[in-house]
């Protein structure tokens, strides 16, 4: 976690921002690095994944940032599940998370 620190500026920090590519790469590394075989079978998005403006959709739901997760969470989850990796996200019941 210390490496990524909620970096959301993918234009200036493409290699270290929280985005779809990062989580696909982490999924691939979990599998090819032998971690999945060793029992590490889940990837959890902790924070900094949500759309900021508007913060919630018309139904009051948080949704992923469309610029950083252009395929959406269904596609990302499908990608992970096809590799037998579990997918989970974190959020808070409060109006915002620690990301602000």
N, C-alpha and C positions, 0 to 999 in steps of 0.2 A: 504494500500500500504506500509506503513512503516514497516510492519512485514516482507515482502518478499524482498524488496530492490534489486531486480534483481539478486537474488542468482541463479546461474546456475550449481553449483556443487552438483548434486544430489547424488553422491557417499558419500560425507562427510556430506551433509546437506539434507538428504532425506525428512525430515518432513517440510522443509521450502524452497525448491527450486521451481522455476517456471517450472512446468511440467504438463503433461496430467492428472495425478492423482489429483493434486491440483485443477484444473479447474473442474474435475468431482465431486470432493468433494464439491466445492463451489456451483455447480449446485444443488447437492442433498440438501445441507443446505438451499439454496434459496427456494426450494420447501417444504421440511419438516419443516423448521423453520417458515413458514407462510409468508415469504417475498413476494413470488410470488402472493399469495392471496391478499396481501396488495398493489400490483401494481408494485413491483420491479421485472421487467421481463427480464432484460438483464445482461449478463456478458461480459465484454470487456477485452481482453488481451492488456495491455498497451504497453509493451516493453519486451525485453529479451526473446522473443519466437523464434527468427529466427536462422537458421543454420549459423554458423560463418565461416566455411571453407568447401567448397567455400561459399562465402557470398551470391551469386546469382546463380541460375541455368543457363543452356545454353540459355534460353530465356530471361535472365535478371531479373527473378522474385525472390523475397525473398521467402523462404520456411521455414517451421518450423523445428526446430532442431530434427533430426530423433531419437536421443537417448532419449530426454526428451518428445517428442510427437510421440511415435512409431506408433500409429494408424493413424497419420496425422490429418489435420484440418477438412477434410470431415467427418471422423468418430466422431471427437469431436463435431462438429456442429450437426451432426445427433443425438448424445447422448443428447445434450442440447435441440434440437428442439422436441424430443420425450417427453420431460418434459415441453414443452411449454415455454422454456426459449430462448431468443434471444441471438445470438452469434456474436460478432464483434471483429475485431483486429485493432490495431493501427500500423501505420508505418509512415515513413517520406519520402518525395520525394528526400531527400539528399542521398548521397551514403551510409551513416550510420545513425543510430539513436543515441539517447543520451546514449545508452548502449555501443556505440563504434564501 
